[in-house]
Amino acid sequence: MANILIIDDDDTMRQSLTHVARREGHEAAGASTLAAGMEMATAQQCDVVFLDVRMPDGNGLDALAAIKESPSAPEIIIMTGYGNANGAELAIRSGAWDYIEKGSSLKDITLSLTRALEYRKQKSATGRNGGVVALVRENIIGSSSRLRACLDLVAQAAVSDASVLITGETGSGKELFARAVHDNSPRAGRNFVVVDCAALPETLIEGLLFGHEKGVYTGADHAREGLIRQAHGGTLFLDEVGELPVALQKAFLRVLQEHRFRPLGSQREVESDFRLVAATNRNLGQMVLEGRFREDLLFRLRSFAIDLPPLRERPEDVRELVRHYLDRFCERYGQDHKGYSPEFFETLCAYPWPGNVRELVNAMERAVIEARFEPILYPQHLPVEIRAQVARATLERDVPAPNGSSPPQPLPPLHEYRESVYNQAEREYLRDLMVLAHQNMAEACRLSGLSQSRLYALLKKHNGDEPAQGEAP
């Protein structure tokens, strides 16, 4: 028996889902507001949460991560009365188990619930949730939910030999995560060979990767073992794999498939039992469309994918990073451990860090050197470029625009913006639906997949009063 929580402001929908859950032998509870639902998810054991997107006090997608982080870490099935491709993608990327339209059949909803519970039981039995704690994660600093999700993927990838593709912006820590995959795998005691595809000279790249025999070209005074062979028994890390020349991609695809290759000038093939981890800050899918990257190679590279968040999307990790690198650089330069002023930390938090963790590390080293033997760090110890950008952003936000023009209006909170866009799309959908159905409610229900009560409620919400039976307002 499982505990099911239904967060939906539609009474009929809550009753229907409660019936589905209890018919399957589970306990069910409901909440009509997002705040009440999040409180219940925190206070009680939940195995699966049915979560509506549009709630009277917020957007369900905005609360998805927080509910996932609640003590029982439930599986979440997003429910919505209006299908939206972007919303579906966002829900899945945010960790939802499934995304279902409210017009779906009870059979489909029941199947999704059953599969979610089967997955949860299997995950609990194998102890996947506890795997991250024991990870070797040298220099991967932080404890945010976004970072922990990536570490969970590292734990899953490490136990297999599947190829791993790590994506993320420059400076987000792709090589650190590649090393973590290697260090937590059975290959940890063997070589971790780094190949910087962006730095390889195109005229020598084949010889560097595959190796060569003596005399195969001018300057080849002796035979050389290639980087692929050096990774035998260990891990081959292709950094910036998007820079791999198209002409070489086909040859490397065969190496990846067969784990055999022929060094330049050699009459025989050699074998290399390596595990491949690749990384890039490029959009390889877009490069495939543009004919600059082989689709079949991309499929082989991303058997397992880890997408690293930029630092600006995990600001809760900044304090931990600052403390770690502040202590490290004080030790490196033989200085006493330093503190920092509130303004120093506020400046760091106000900066968007386009260079991500790498830029933060460089800024901390610069601040320690600048402060020398001073015990407290202030904003003045930071690089002037950072302070100047923060000052400019602050003034642009607070000071009226010149020439009497109106200053740029601040963006609304994301959930409010999402809500307005969602409402507009819902209104347009209902308008087109009723035109297509010639104002006939029965036909509109058939076309939309909505129940009559749900369609009436939506029309009432957007038109102010409930339509008469069988016709639209």
C-alpha atoms as one frame of an Amber mdcrd trajectory, in Angstrom:
protein
   0.000   0.000   0.000   1.363   3.392  -1.006   0.519   6.938   0.050  -0.733
   9.130  -2.778  -1.018  12.925  -2.526  -3.213  14.828  -4.988  -2.538  18.572
  -5.314  -5.300  19.987  -7.518  -7.831  22.785  -7.093 -10.438  20.907  -9.166
 -12.695  19.010  -6.730 -13.826  16.594  -9.432 -10.259  15.785 -10.425  -9.205
  15.181  -6.830 -12.157  12.836  -6.313 -11.388  10.930  -9.524  -7.718  10.468
  -8.660  -8.616   9.484  -5.087 -10.913   6.823  -6.517  -8.126   5.558  -8.819
  -5.656   5.351  -5.926  -8.025   3.608  -3.510  -9.218   1.184  -6.166  -5.578
   0.080  -6.480  -5.378  -0.431  -2.708  -3.527   2.760  -1.772  -4.163   5.580
   0.685  -4.968   8.976  -0.839  -5.072  12.547   0.459  -5.782  15.789  -1.354
  -4.940  19.492  -1.218  -6.682  22.298  -3.104  -3.801  24.789  -2.895  -0.117
  24.558  -3.676   0.883  25.782  -0.213  -1.252  23.162   1.532   0.054  20.450
  -0.777   3.699  21.346  -0.138   3.041  21.362   3.600   1.470  17.898   3.398
   4.341  16.600   1.243   6.791  17.762   3.910   4.845  16.555   6.931   3.806
  13.073   5.825   5.079  10.091   3.883   4.273  10.403   0.163   5.160   7.899
  -2.501   3.528   9.579  -5.506   2.226  13.119  -5.924  -0.278  14.072  -8.611
   0.500  17.751  -9.159  -1.662  20.194 -11.124   0.159  22.869 -13.130  -2.264
  25.742 -12.654  -3.049  26.292  -8.993  -4.749  29.319  -7.429  -1.594  30.247
  -5.482   1.117  29.396  -8.009   2.407  27.177 -10.785   2.936  23.518  -9.983
   6.078  23.342 -12.119   7.728  25.943  -9.878   7.073  23.743  -6.835   8.183
  20.484  -8.448  11.810  20.639  -7.280  10.828  21.532  -3.693   8.405  18.615
  -3.497  11.076  16.280  -4.885  13.347  17.497  -2.089  10.793  16.738   0.654
  11.757  13.977   3.149  10.054  11.119   1.283  11.309  12.290  -2.161   8.105
  11.223  -3.950   7.692  10.516  -7.627   5.669  13.321  -9.238   3.072  12.983
 -11.980   2.221  16.366 -13.481  -1.461  16.832 -14.380  -2.724  19.617 -16.602
  -5.985  20.549 -18.271  -4.206  21.960 -21.303  -1.421  20.167 -23.128   1.760
  22.190 -23.577   4.895  20.803 -25.217   7.242  23.216 -23.446   5.595  22.486
 -20.102   5.917  18.752 -20.675   9.631  19.068 -21.480  10.217  21.325 -18.476
   8.411  18.885 -16.183  10.465  15.899 -17.320  13.739  17.836 -17.151  12.804
  18.959 -13.632  12.449  15.376 -12.485   8.751  14.559 -12.967   7.946  10.901
 -13.459   5.244  11.623 -16.055   3.167  14.418 -17.605  -0.497  13.626 -18.218
  -3.369  15.661 -19.617  -6.523  15.608 -17.552  -8.464  14.310 -20.530  -6.463
  11.069 -20.412  -8.320   7.878 -19.673  -8.394   6.414 -16.173  -6.563   3.432
 -17.629  -3.637   5.640 -18.707  -3.561   7.419 -15.344  -3.652   4.110 -13.470
  -0.823   2.730 -15.605   1.334   5.782 -14.931   0.697   5.451 -11.184   1.503
   1.736 -11.230   4.757   2.237 -13.150   5.817   5.088 -10.852   5.311   2.875
  -7.800   7.165  -0.034  -9.429  10.080   2.286 -10.215  10.077   3.655  -6.669
  10.097   0.169  -5.171  12.954  -0.902  -7.419  14.946   2.254  -6.657  14.472
   1.727  -2.928  15.549  -1.919  -3.161  18.799  -1.066  -4.951  19.588   1.849
  -2.646  20.118   4.350  -5.461  19.206   7.319  -3.299  22.061   6.600  -0.908
  24.720   6.244  -3.573  25.761   9.887  -3.765  26.973  10.072  -0.160  29.879
   7.681  -0.739  31.061   9.291  -3.968  34.624  10.385  -4.474  33.940  13.985
  -5.560  37.248  15.825  -5.290  36.837  19.585  -5.863  33.119  19.266  -6.643
  31.864  21.705  -4.031  28.222  22.353  -3.133  25.096  20.722  -1.794  22.295
  22.314  -3.849  19.549  20.114  -5.239  20.758  20.753  -8.812  24.282  19.643
  -7.951  23.108  16.603  -5.977  20.996  15.507  -8.951  24.114  15.574 -11.143
  26.082  13.622  -8.538  23.310  11.040  -8.461  23.794  10.629 -12.222  27.540
  10.215 -11.673  26.821   7.426  -9.197  24.568   5.694 -11.714  27.014   6.104
 -14.605  30.044   4.952 -12.612  28.815   1.385 -12.167  28.588   0.764 -15.923
  30.866   1.040 -18.938  28.364   3.082 -20.974  29.671   6.174 -22.739  28.929
   9.400 -20.868  28.362  12.828 -22.418  28.743  15.757 -20.015  27.364  19.089
 -21.218  27.526  22.519 -19.633  28.836  26.025 -20.005  32.548  26.829 -19.939
  33.872  26.655 -16.401  30.978  24.633 -14.995  33.192  21.700 -13.977  32.856
  19.180 -16.818  36.331  17.690 -16.333  35.774  17.387 -12.568  32.622  15.372
 -13.223  34.405  13.252 -15.827  37.069  12.428 -13.242  34.342  11.647 -10.701
  32.831   9.102 -13.112  36.281   7.511 -13.484  37.225   7.681  -9.786  34.000
   5.972  -8.726  34.160   3.230 -11.357  35.938  -0.155 -11.323  38.554   1.480
 -13.596  39.600   3.984 -10.907  43.080   2.496 -10.502  43.927   2.797 -14.212
  44.764   5.728 -16.503  42.490   8.733 -16.975  43.639  10.085 -20.344  42.543
  13.616 -21.276  42.238  14.562 -24.954  41.578  18.273 -25.536  39.964  18.155
 -28.961  40.096  21.956 -29.288  43.894  22.003 -28.827  44.822  19.116 -31.145
  46.570  20.294 -34.352  44.479  18.957 -37.236  47.563  17.751 -39.150  48.745
  15.615 -36.223  45.475  14.583 -34.591  45.314  11.063 -36.071  48.861  10.269
 -34.998  48.225  11.602 -31.486  45.026   9.598 -31.079  45.926   6.357 -32.875
  49.710   6.380 -32.550  52.179   5.792 -35.380  55.100   3.674 -36.526  58.645
   4.985 -36.896  59.256   6.906 -40.123  55.596   7.189 -41.133  56.094  10.925
 -41.653  58.856  13.494 -41.370  59.923  13.843 -37.767  58.568  10.446 -36.660
  61.928   9.265 -35.368  60.390   6.492 -33.297  57.108   4.658 -32.890  54.589
   6.341 -30.596  51.693   4.894 -28.658  48.491   6.886 -29.222  46.288   8.385
 -26.530  43.551   5.821 -27.199  45.941   2.967 -26.450  47.230   4.767 -23.348
  43.657   4.645 -21.992  43.617   0.820 -22.167  41.902  -0.473 -19.026  40.987
   3.061 -17.936  38.986   6.053 -19.143  39.422   8.167 -22.277  38.119  11.705
 -21.746  37.388  13.689 -24.913  37.137  17.292 -23.774  35.363  19.694 -26.164
  34.355  16.782 -28.373  32.365  19.177 -30.556  35.699  20.379 -31.960  36.575
  16.917 -33.328  37.042  17.341 -37.125  34.236  15.852 -39.216  36.763  13.816
 -41.223  37.912  12.080 -38.042  34.475  11.489 -36.545  33.769   8.430 -38.719
  37.105   6.830 -37.836  36.556   7.461 -34.152  33.028   6.020 -34.356  34.526
   2.706 -35.492  37.044   2.794 -32.630  34.209   3.385 -30.204  32.253   0.459
 -31.631  35.085  -2.054 -32.053  37.697  -0.819 -29.538  40.262  -1.705 -32.217
  42.246   0.580 -34.531  45.324   0.663 -36.740  48.189   3.044 -35.808  49.472
   5.125 -38.719  51.894   3.117 -40.836  51.155  -0.136 -39.023  50.102  -3.392
 -40.698  48.177  -4.653 -37.678  45.359  -3.493 -35.480  45.734  -2.967 -31.755
  43.089  -3.154 -29.064  42.178  -0.680 -26.343  39.657  -1.498 -23.632  38.720
   2.039 -22.641  35.607   3.664 -21.201  34.662   6.883 -23.008  33.587  10.088
 -21.293  33.102  13.156 -23.496  32.300  16.769 -22.687  31.235  19.839 -24.628
  29.800  23.305 -24.217  28.374  23.135 -27.746  24.876  22.104 -28.836  25.730
  18.861 -30.615  22.114  18.346 -31.676  22.204  21.657 -33.551  25.584  20.764
 -35.028  24.066  17.524 -36.350  21.327  19.538 -38.107  23.991  21.780 -39.612
  26.012  18.781 -40.846  28.983  19.539 -38.567  28.655  16.507 -36.312  27.730
  12.912 -37.105  24.372  11.852 -35.708  25.461   8.231 -35.244  28.484   9.363
 -33.226  26.282  11.570 -31.051  24.037   8.596 -30.297  27.049   6.568 -29.179
  28.496   9.394 -27.076  25.370  10.074 -25.054  24.459   6.614 -23.873  24.396
   8.410 -20.535  23.977  12.211 -20.371  24.815  14.614 -17.531  23.880  18.277
 -18.033  25.654  20.532 -15.529  23.847  23.668 -14.346  25.642  27.024 -14.536
  26.632  28.590 -11.221  23.927  31.283 -11.527  21.297  28.509 -11.342  22.664
  27.139  -8.058  23.410  30.303  -6.055  23.036  28.419  -2.766  26.421  26.808
  -3.509  28.315  30.122  -3.679  28.933  30.379   0.075  30.350  26.855   0.272
  32.573  27.475  -2.754  33.841  30.761  -1.309  34.750  29.201   2.037  36.469
  26.213   0.407  38.642  28.202  -1.972  39.319  30.972   0.526  40.836  28.425
   2.915  42.713  26.704   0.096  44.382  29.871  -1.194  45.242  31.080   2.311
  47.080  27.805   2.866  48.745  27.975  -0.548  50.138  31.449   0.095  51.034
  30.820   3.751  48.460  33.243   5.153  46.210  32.984   8.192  42.639  32.013
   7.438  40.573  35.045   6.490  37.008  36.114   7.003  34.879  38.229   4.682
  32.474  41.105   5.132  28.743  40.834   4.321  29.298  43.257   1.415  31.970
  40.970  -0.048  29.561  38.052  -0.146  26.691  40.244  -1.413  28.853  41.338
  -4.339  29.659  37.733  -5.190  25.952  36.840  -5.095  24.999  39.815  -7.296
  27.444  38.838 -10.039  26.126  36.430 -12.746  29.409  34.468 -13.130  29.479
  33.959 -16.904  32.684  31.965 -16.401  30.981  29.854 -13.742  32.984  28.105
 -10.977  36.272  28.602 -12.803  35.767  32.377 -12.774  34.798  32.312  -9.082
  37.941  30.357  -8.217  40.112  32.863 -10.082  38.352  35.761  -8.319  38.952
  34.190  -4.911  42.639  33.674  -5.643  42.928  37.277  -6.813  41.154  38.508
  -3.631  43.488  36.550  -1.326  46.559  37.883  -3.143  45.177  41.430  -3.102
  44.403  41.300   0.632  47.843  39.885   1.510  47.886  39.785   5.315  44.628
  41.666   5.915  42.271  39.424   7.948  38.945  40.454   6.339  38.017  40.499
   2.644  35.980  43.421   1.294  34.534  44.056  -2.183  37.605  46.197  -2.936
  39.692  43.009  -2.914  37.735  41.587  -5.854  38.710  42.157  -9.507  37.546
  45.574 -10.702  35.647  44.000 -13.610  33.349  42.176 -11.191  32.744  45.222
  -8.987  32.115  47.446 -12.011  29.525  45.085 -13.496  27.705  44.701 -10.173
  27.684  48.494  -9.670  26.351  49.060 -13.171  23.607  46.461 -12.752  22.588
  48.027  -9.422  22.344  51.529 -10.907  20.448  50.376 -13.986  17.937  48.745
 -11.675  17.561  51.655  -9.218  18.154  54.904 -11.122  15.529  56.454 -13.472
  16.479  56.497 -17.141  17.752  59.816 -18.601  15.843  62.158 -20.953  12.613
  61.599 -19.139  12.140  58.101 -20.554  10.715  55.401 -18.354  13.242  53.076
 -16.741  13.117  49.425 -17.775  10.430  47.678 -15.806  11.693  44.834 -13.608
  10.767  41.354 -14.732   7.949  39.739 -12.767   8.689  36.592 -10.756   8.983
  33.575 -13.026   5.844  31.904 -11.670   3.805  35.059 -12.341   5.161  35.329
 -15.881   4.457  31.652 -16.512   0.964  32.120 -15.129   0.146  35.027 -17.458
   1.471  33.177 -20.511  -0.419  30.053 -19.478  -3.701  31.968 -19.029  -3.346
  33.660 -22.401  -2.677  30.326 -24.126  -5.644  28.753 -22.320  -7.985  31.578
 -23.387  -6.873  31.315 -27.015  -7.298  27.552 -26.952 -10.854  27.788 -25.588
 -11.767  30.439 -28.125 -10.505  28.348 -31.057 -12.051  25.201 -29.582 -15.544
  26.695 -29.375 -15.294  28.119 -32.892 -14.228  24.722 -34.229 -17.046  23.002
 -32.281 -19.610  25.550 -33.586 -20.402  26.512 -29.956 -21.564  22.966 -29.175
 -20.430  21.810 -25.741 -20.646  18.081 -26.462 -18.525  18.465 -29.580 -16.045
  20.688 -27.692 -15.639  17.990 -25.020 -15.040  15.388 -27.709 -12.411  17.493
 -29.501 -10.565  18.608 -26.361 -10.734  15.401 -24.333 -11.993  17.432 -21.377
 -14.839  16.362 -19.154 -17.936  18.525 -19.344 -17.486  19.764 -15.780 -13.865
  20.719 -16.437 -14.717  22.529 -19.680 -17.529  24.431 -17.954 -15.149  25.459
 -15.182 -12.571  26.735 -17.659 -15.139  28.681 -19.667 -16.510  30.194 -16.498
 -13.039  31.209 -15.360 -12.245  33.015 -18.610 -15.702  34.379 -19.426 -17.071
  35.326 -16.029 -20.239  33.247 -15.936 -21.118  29.625 -16.624 -22.630  28.910
 -20.076 -25.993  27.373 -20.540 -26.160  23.597 -20.987 -25.194  22.544 -24.498
 -23.948  25.928 -25.682 -21.017  28.236 -25.223 -21.251  31.662 -23.664
